[in-house]
């Protein structure tokens, strides 16, 4: 593909690509086993707990 063809293709797909409507495995937690089973992660390390409690 030459530069003009690439730009044309990008222009045609920009709307769909920006919404992620054809890629729910990338844009949702539906296919994320860890999101479905948060206990797999265990407890957050102490330093992360402290960092999160310091947030405004």
PDB file with one MODEL, atoms N, CA, C and O in Angstrom:
MODEL        1
ATOM      1  N   UNK A   1       0.845  -1.184   0.000  1.00  0.00           N
ATOM      2  CA  UNK A   1       0.000   0.000   0.000  1.00  0.00           C
ATOM      3  C   UNK A   1       0.884   1.238   0.000  1.00  0.00           C
ATOM      4  O   UNK A   1       1.904   1.309   0.685  1.00  0.00           O
ATOM      5  N   UNK A   2       0.464   2.180  -0.771  1.00  0.00           N
ATOM      6  CA  UNK A   2       1.214   3.435  -0.754  1.00  0.00           C
ATOM      7  C   UNK A   2       0.651   4.340   0.344  1.00  0.00           C
ATOM      8  O   UNK A   2      -0.342   4.000   0.988  1.00  0.00           O
ATOM      9  N   UNK A   3       1.278   5.471   0.548  1.00  0.00           N
ATOM     10  CA  UNK A   3       0.896   6.385   1.625  1.00  0.00           C
ATOM     11  C   UNK A   3      -0.550   6.849   1.508  1.00  0.00           C
ATOM     12  O   UNK A   3      -1.263   6.918   2.509  1.00  0.00           O
ATOM     13  N   UNK A   4      -0.982   7.162   0.312  1.00  0.00           N
ATOM     14  CA  UNK A   4      -2.348   7.639   0.091  1.00  0.00           C
ATOM     15  C   UNK A   4      -3.364   6.545   0.439  1.00  0.00           C
ATOM     16  O   UNK A   4      -4.402   6.840   1.032  1.00  0.00           O
ATOM     17  N   UNK A   5      -3.085   5.303   0.083  1.00  0.00           N
ATOM     18  CA  UNK A   5      -3.980   4.197   0.399  1.00  0.00           C
ATOM     19  C   UNK A   5      -4.060   3.966   1.913  1.00  0.00           C
ATOM     20  O   UNK A   5      -5.136   3.716   2.456  1.00  0.00           O
ATOM     21  N   UNK A   6      -2.934   4.051   2.567  1.00  0.00           N
ATOM     22  CA  UNK A   6      -2.906   3.890   4.017  1.00  0.00           C
ATOM     23  C   UNK A   6      -3.746   4.977   4.680  1.00  0.00           C
ATOM     24  O   UNK A   6      -4.559   4.680   5.554  1.00  0.00           O
ATOM     25  N   UNK A   7      -3.562   6.217   4.280  1.00  0.00           N
ATOM     26  CA  UNK A   7      -4.322   7.328   4.855  1.00  0.00           C
ATOM     27  C   UNK A   7      -5.814   7.170   4.604  1.00  0.00           C
ATOM     28  O   UNK A   7      -6.627   7.472   5.477  1.00  0.00           O
ATOM     29  N   UNK A   8      -6.176   6.701   3.424  1.00  0.00           N
ATOM     30  CA  UNK A   8      -7.581   6.476   3.093  1.00  0.00           C
ATOM     31  C   UNK A   8      -8.184   5.390   3.990  1.00  0.00           C
ATOM     32  O   UNK A   8      -9.292   5.549   4.504  1.00  0.00           O
ATOM     33  N   UNK A   9      -7.465   4.306   4.173  1.00  0.00           N
ATOM     34  CA  UNK A   9      -7.938   3.224   5.038  1.00  0.00           C
ATOM     35  C   UNK A   9      -8.076   3.683   6.483  1.00  0.00           C
ATOM     36  O   UNK A   9      -9.064   3.362   7.142  1.00  0.00           O
ATOM     37  N   UNK A  10      -7.107   4.423   6.974  1.00  0.00           N
ATOM     38  CA  UNK A  10      -7.171   4.937   8.342  1.00  0.00           C
ATOM     39  C   UNK A  10      -8.371   5.868   8.530  1.00  0.00           C
ATOM     40  O   UNK A  10      -9.028   5.837   9.570  1.00  0.00           O
ATOM     41  N   UNK A  11      -8.649   6.687   7.531  1.00  0.00           N
ATOM     42  CA  UNK A  11      -9.788   7.605   7.617  1.00  0.00           C
ATOM     43  C   UNK A  11     -11.106   6.826   7.668  1.00  0.00           C
ATOM     44  O   UNK A  11     -12.024   7.206   8.394  1.00  0.00           O
ATOM     45  N   UNK A  12     -11.197   5.756   6.910  1.00  0.00           N
ATOM     46  CA  UNK A  12     -12.424   4.950   6.878  1.00  0.00           C
ATOM     47  C   UNK A  12     -12.657   4.199   8.185  1.00  0.00           C
ATOM     48  O   UNK A  12     -13.804   3.961   8.566  1.00  0.00           O
ATOM     49  N   UNK A  13     -11.602   3.830   8.862  1.00  0.00           N
ATOM     50  CA  UNK A  13     -11.739   2.995  10.055  1.00  0.00           C
ATOM     51  C   UNK A  13     -11.583   3.763  11.367  1.00  0.00           C
ATOM     52  O   UNK A  13     -11.707   3.173  12.440  1.00  0.00           O
ATOM     53  N   UNK A  14     -11.321   5.036  11.301  1.00  0.00           N
ATOM     54  CA  UNK A  14     -11.045   5.828  12.509  1.00  0.00           C
ATOM     55  C   UNK A  14     -12.185   5.778  13.520  1.00  0.00           C
ATOM     56  O   UNK A  14     -11.939   5.606  14.714  1.00  0.00           O
ATOM     57  N   UNK A  15     -13.409   5.924  13.070  1.00  0.00           N
ATOM     58  CA  UNK A  15     -14.548   5.944  13.985  1.00  0.00           C
ATOM     59  C   UNK A  15     -14.700   4.612  14.724  1.00  0.00           C
ATOM     60  O   UNK A  15     -14.828   4.589  15.948  1.00  0.00           O
ATOM     61  N   UNK A  16     -14.685   3.522  13.990  1.00  0.00           N
ATOM     62  CA  UNK A  16     -14.817   2.204  14.616  1.00  0.00           C
ATOM     63  C   UNK A  16     -13.629   1.892  15.505  1.00  0.00           C
ATOM     64  O   UNK A  16     -13.788   1.324  16.585  1.00  0.00           O
ATOM     65  N   UNK A  17     -12.452   2.257  15.060  1.00  0.00           N
ATOM     66  CA  UNK A  17     -11.242   1.969  15.837  1.00  0.00           C
ATOM     67  C   UNK A  17     -11.226   2.745  17.154  1.00  0.00           C
ATOM     68  O   UNK A  17     -10.745   2.226  18.161  1.00  0.00           O
ATOM     69  N   UNK A  18     -11.728   3.942  17.166  1.00  0.00           N
ATOM     70  CA  UNK A  18     -11.678   4.751  18.381  1.00  0.00           C
ATOM     71  C   UNK A  18     -12.671   4.277  19.439  1.00  0.00           C
ATOM     72  O   UNK A  18     -12.477   4.526  20.628  1.00  0.00           O
ATOM     73  N   UNK A  19     -13.727   3.599  19.015  1.00  0.00           N
ATOM     74  CA  UNK A  19     -14.725   3.142  19.982  1.00  0.00           C
ATOM     75  C   UNK A  19     -14.437   1.744  20.512  1.00  0.00           C
ATOM     76  O   UNK A  19     -14.946   1.366  21.567  1.00  0.00           O
ATOM     77  N   UNK A  20     -13.630   0.975  19.796  1.00  0.00           N
ATOM     78  CA  UNK A  20     -13.329  -0.384  20.219  1.00  0.00           C
ATOM     79  C   UNK A  20     -14.508  -1.330  20.068  1.00  0.00           C
ATOM     80  O   UNK A  20     -14.516  -2.408  20.662  1.00  0.00           O
ATOM     81  N   UNK A  21     -15.499  -0.941  19.285  1.00  0.00           N
ATOM     82  CA  UNK A  21     -16.722  -1.740  19.185  1.00  0.00           C
ATOM     83  C   UNK A  21     -16.513  -3.131  18.597  1.00  0.00           C
ATOM     84  O   UNK A  21     -17.337  -4.019  18.816  1.00  0.00           O
ATOM     85  N   UNK A  22     -15.450  -3.332  17.872  1.00  0.00           N
ATOM     86  CA  UNK A  22     -15.165  -4.646  17.296  1.00  0.00           C
ATOM     87  C   UNK A  22     -14.100  -5.406  18.070  1.00  0.00           C
ATOM     88  O   UNK A  22     -13.652  -6.467  17.635  1.00  0.00           O
ATOM     89  N   UNK A  23     -13.690  -4.870  19.218  1.00  0.00           N
ATOM     90  CA  UNK A  23     -12.635  -5.503  20.007  1.00  0.00           C
ATOM     91  C   UNK A  23     -13.004  -5.559  21.492  1.00  0.00           C
ATOM     92  O   UNK A  23     -12.280  -5.005  22.319  1.00  0.00           O
ATOM     93  N   UNK A  24     -14.115  -6.214  21.847  1.00  0.00           N
ATOM     94  CA  UNK A  24     -14.498  -6.235  23.256  1.00  0.00           C
ATOM     95  C   UNK A  24     -13.477  -6.943  24.142  1.00  0.00           C
ATOM     96  O   UNK A  24     -13.432  -6.708  25.350  1.00  0.00           O
ATOM     97  N   UNK A  25     -12.660  -7.806  23.548  1.00  0.00           N
ATOM     98  CA  UNK A  25     -11.630  -8.468  24.351  1.00  0.00           C
ATOM     99  C   UNK A  25     -10.547  -7.496  24.777  1.00  0.00           C
ATOM    100  O   UNK A  25      -9.793  -7.783  25.708  1.00  0.00           O
ATOM    101  N   UNK A  26     -10.454  -6.349  24.114  1.00  0.00           N
ATOM    102  CA  UNK A  26      -9.476  -5.328  24.488  1.00  0.00           C
ATOM    103  C   UNK A  26     -10.103  -4.188  25.288  1.00  0.00           C
ATOM    104  O   UNK A  26      -9.415  -3.511  26.052  1.00  0.00           O
ATOM    105  N   UNK A  27     -11.400  -3.977  25.112  1.00  0.00           N
ATOM    106  CA  UNK A  27     -12.020  -2.782  25.678  1.00  0.00           C
ATOM    107  C   UNK A  27     -13.025  -3.058  26.791  1.00  0.00           C
ATOM    108  O   UNK A  27     -13.723  -2.147  27.236  1.00  0.00           O
ATOM    109  N   UNK A  28     -13.102  -4.302  27.240  1.00  0.00           N
ATOM    110  CA  UNK A  28     -14.009  -4.634  28.332  1.00  0.00           C
ATOM    111  C   UNK A  28     -13.358  -5.692  29.220  1.00  0.00           C
ATOM    112  O   UNK A  28     -12.306  -6.241  28.892  1.00  0.00           O
ATOM    113  N   UNK A  29     -14.003  -5.962  30.340  1.00  0.00           N
ATOM    114  CA  UNK A  29     -13.478  -6.993  31.231  1.00  0.00           C
ATOM    115  C   UNK A  29     -14.159  -8.341  31.007  1.00  0.00           C
ATOM    116  O   UNK A  29     -13.904  -9.292  31.746  1.00  0.00           O
ATOM    117  N   UNK A  30     -15.021  -8.432  29.995  1.00  0.00           N
ATOM    118  CA  UNK A  30     -15.770  -9.666  29.734  1.00  0.00           C
ATOM    119  C   UNK A  30     -14.849 -10.869  29.558  1.00  0.00           C
ATOM    120  O   UNK A  30     -15.130 -11.953  30.068  1.00  0.00           O
ATOM    121  N   UNK A  31     -13.771 -10.676  28.848  1.00  0.00           N
ATOM    122  CA  UNK A  31     -12.861 -11.782  28.545  1.00  0.00           C
ATOM    123  C   UNK A  31     -11.644 -11.825  29.469  1.00  0.00           C
ATOM    124  O   UNK A  31     -10.697 -12.573  29.225  1.00  0.00           O
ATOM    125  N   UNK A  32     -11.677 -11.027  30.516  1.00  0.00           N
ATOM    126  CA  UNK A  32     -10.544 -10.938  31.430  1.00  0.00           C
ATOM    127  C   UNK A  32     -10.777 -11.865  32.617  1.00  0.00           C
ATOM    128  O   UNK A  32     -11.551 -11.548  33.520  1.00  0.00           O
ATOM    129  N   UNK A  33     -10.109 -13.002  32.607  1.00  0.00           N
ATOM    130  CA  UNK A  33     -10.283 -13.972  33.682  1.00  0.00           C
ATOM    131  C   UNK A  33      -9.967 -13.403  35.049  1.00  0.00           C
ATOM    132  O   UNK A  33     -10.624 -13.751  36.030  1.00  0.00           O
ATOM    133  N   UNK A  34      -8.983 -12.541  35.130  1.00  0.00           N
ATOM    134  CA  UNK A  34      -8.606 -11.950  36.409  1.00  0.00           C
ATOM    135  C   UNK A  34      -9.699 -11.007  36.910  1.00  0.00           C
ATOM    136  O   UNK A  34      -9.981 -10.967  38.108  1.00  0.00           O
ATOM    137  N   UNK A  35     -10.311 -10.254  36.005  1.00  0.00           N
ATOM    138  CA  UNK A  35     -11.401  -9.366  36.411  1.00  0.00           C
ATOM    139  C   UNK A  35     -12.584 -10.174  36.931  1.00  0.00           C
ATOM    140  O   UNK A  35     -13.292  -9.738  37.839  1.00  0.00           O
ATOM    141  N   UNK A  36     -12.790 -11.340  36.356  1.00  0.00           N
ATOM    142  CA  UNK A  36     -13.884 -12.202  36.795  1.00  0.00           C
ATOM    143  C   UNK A  36     -13.541 -12.943  38.091  1.00  0.00           C
ATOM    144  O   UNK A  36     -14.435 -13.424  38.789  1.00  0.00           O
ATOM    145  N   UNK A  37     -12.256 -13.034  38.407  1.00  0.00           N
ATOM    146  CA  UNK A  37     -11.792 -13.758  39.598  1.00  0.00           C
ATOM    147  C   UNK A  37     -10.738 -12.938  40.333  1.00  0.00           C
ATOM    148  O   UNK A  37      -9.571 -13.328  40.361  1.00  0.00           O
ATOM    149  N   UNK A  38     -11.122 -11.813  40.928  1.00  0.00           N
ATOM    150  CA  UNK A  38     -10.132 -10.926  41.554  1.00  0.00           C
ATOM    151  C   UNK A  38      -9.335 -11.589  42.673  1.00  0.00           C
ATOM    152  O   UNK A  38      -8.243 -11.131  43.009  1.00  0.00           O
ATOM    153  N   UNK A  39      -9.871 -12.660  43.252  1.00  0.00           N
ATOM    154  CA  UNK A  39      -9.138 -13.343  44.311  1.00  0.00           C
ATOM    155  C   UNK A  39      -7.854 -13.992  43.799  1.00  0.00           C
ATOM    156  O   UNK A  39      -6.977 -14.334  44.594  1.00  0.00           O
ATOM    157  N   UNK A  40      -7.732 -14.164  42.488  1.00  0.00           N
ATOM    158  CA  UNK A  40      -6.501 -14.703  41.909  1.00  0.00           C
ATOM    159  C   UNK A  40      -5.314 -13.792  42.198  1.00  0.00           C
ATOM    160  O   UNK A  40      -4.181 -14.261  42.312  1.00  0.00           O
ATOM    161  N   UNK A  41      -5.571 -12.495  42.317  1.00  0.00           N
ATOM    162  CA  UNK A  41      -4.491 -11.528  42.525  1.00  0.00           C
ATOM    163  C   UNK A  41      -3.981 -11.504  43.959  1.00  0.00           C
ATOM    164  O   UNK A  41      -2.844 -11.113  44.222  1.00  0.00           O
ATOM    165  N   UNK A  42      -4.826 -11.922  44.866  1.00  0.00           N
ATOM    166  CA  UNK A  42      -4.429 -11.837  46.267  1.00  0.00           C
ATOM    167  C   UNK A  42      -4.542 -10.405  46.759  1.00  0.00           C
ATOM    168  O   UNK A  42      -5.106  -9.542  46.086  1.00  0.00           O
ATOM    169  N   UNK A  43      -4.002 -10.170  47.933  1.00  0.00           N
ATOM    170  CA  UNK A  43      -4.075  -8.840  48.523  1.00  0.00           C
ATOM    171  C   UNK A  43      -2.991  -7.948  47.932  1.00  0.00           C
ATOM    172  O   UNK A  43      -1.899  -8.412  47.602  1.00  0.00           O
ATOM    173  N   UNK A  44      -3.304  -6.673  47.803  1.00  0.00           N
ATOM    174  CA  UNK A  44      -2.324  -5.710  47.295  1.00  0.00           C
ATOM    175  C   UNK A  44      -1.164  -5.618  48.276  1.00  0.00           C
ATOM    176  O   UNK A  44      -1.374  -5.689  49.487  1.00  0.00           O
ATOM    177  N   UNK A  45       0.056  -5.461  47.773  1.00  0.00           N
ATOM    178  CA  UNK A  45       1.205  -5.270  48.666  1.00  0.00           C
ATOM    179  C   UNK A  45       1.013  -4.030  49.550  1.00  0.00           C
ATOM    180  O   UNK A  45       0.305  -3.095  49.177  1.00  0.00           O
ATOM    181  N   UNK A  46       1.638  -4.038  50.701  1.00  0.00           N
ATOM    182  CA  UNK A  46       1.502  -2.941  51.663  1.00  0.00           C
ATOM    183  C   UNK A  46       1.835  -1.588  51.035  1.00  0.00           C
ATOM    184  O   UNK A  46       1.137  -0.606  51.288  1.00  0.00           O
ATOM    185  N   UNK A  47       2.881  -1.521  50.228  1.00  0.00           N
ATOM    186  CA  UNK A  47       3.262  -0.230  49.634  1.00  0.00           C
ATOM    187  C   UNK A  47       2.179   0.306  48.702  1.00  0.00           C
ATOM    188  O   UNK A  47       1.996   1.519  48.609  1.00  0.00           O
ATOM    189  N   UNK A  48       1.464  -0.571  48.017  1.00  0.00           N
ATOM    190  CA  UNK A  48       0.370  -0.144  47.142  1.00  0.00           C
ATOM    191  C   UNK A  48      -0.826   0.297  47.982  1.00  0.00           C
ATOM    192  O   UNK A  48      -1.480   1.286  47.650  1.00  0.00           O
ATOM    193  N   UNK A  49      -1.116  -0.408  49.045  1.00  0.00           N
ATOM    194  CA  UNK A  49      -2.211  -0.001  49.946  1.00  0.00           C
ATOM    195  C   UNK A  49      -1.942   1.391  50.501  1.00  0.00           C
ATOM    196  O   UNK A  49      -2.854   2.214  50.581  1.00  0.00           O
ATOM    197  N   UNK A  50      -0.702   1.660  50.884  1.00  0.00           N
ATOM    198  CA  UNK A  50      -0.359   2.977  51.423  1.00  0.00           C
ATOM    199  C   UNK A  50      -0.481   4.051  50.338  1.00  0.00           C
ATOM    200  O   UNK A  50      -0.977   5.150  50.589  1.00  0.00           O
ATOM    201  N   UNK A  51      -0.031   3.723  49.157  1.00  0.00           N
ATOM    202  CA  UNK A  51      -0.128   4.673  48.051  1.00  0.00           C
ATOM    203  C   UNK A  51      -1.580   5.018  47.762  1.00  0.00           C
ATOM    204  O   UNK A  51      -1.908   6.189  47.566  1.00  0.00           O
ATOM    205  N   UNK A  52      -2.449   4.023  47.734  1.00  0.00           N
ATOM    206  CA  UNK A  52      -3.849   4.256  47.437  1.00  0.00           C
ATOM    207  C   UNK A  52      -4.550   5.009  48.566  1.00  0.00           C
ATOM    208  O   UNK A  52      -5.456   5.797  48.295  1.00  0.00           O
ATOM    209  N   UNK A  53      -4.161   4.792  49.815  1.00  0.00           N
ATOM    210  CA  UNK A  53      -4.787   5.517  50.916  1.00  0.00           C
ATOM    211  C   UNK A  53      -4.343   6.969  50.967  1.00  0.00           C
ATOM    212  O   UNK A  53      -5.003   7.790  51.605  1.00  0.00           O
ATOM    213  N   UNK A  54      -3.237   7.304  50.307  1.00  0.00           N
ATOM    214  CA  UNK A  54      -2.726   8.670  50.291  1.00  0.00           C
ATOM    215  C   UNK A  54      -3.385   9.516  49.205  1.00  0.00           C
ATOM    216  O   UNK A  54      -3.168  10.727  49.146  1.00  0.00           O
ATOM    217  N   UNK A  55      -4.179   8.894  48.355  1.00  0.00           N
ATOM    218  CA  UNK A  55      -4.854   9.646  47.273  1.00  0.00           C
ATOM    219  C   UNK A  55      -5.892  10.582  47.845  1.00  0.00           C
ATOM    220  O   UNK A  55      -6.533  10.268  48.848  1.00  0.00           O
ATOM    221  N   UNK A  56      -6.066  11.746  47.205  1.00  0.00           N
ATOM    222  CA  UNK A  56      -7.071  12.712  47.702  1.00  0.00           C
ATOM    223  C   UNK A  56      -8.484  12.214  47.510  1.00  0.00           C
ATOM    224  O   UNK A  56      -9.437  12.904  47.873  1.00  0.00           O
TER     225      UNK A  56
ENDMDL
END
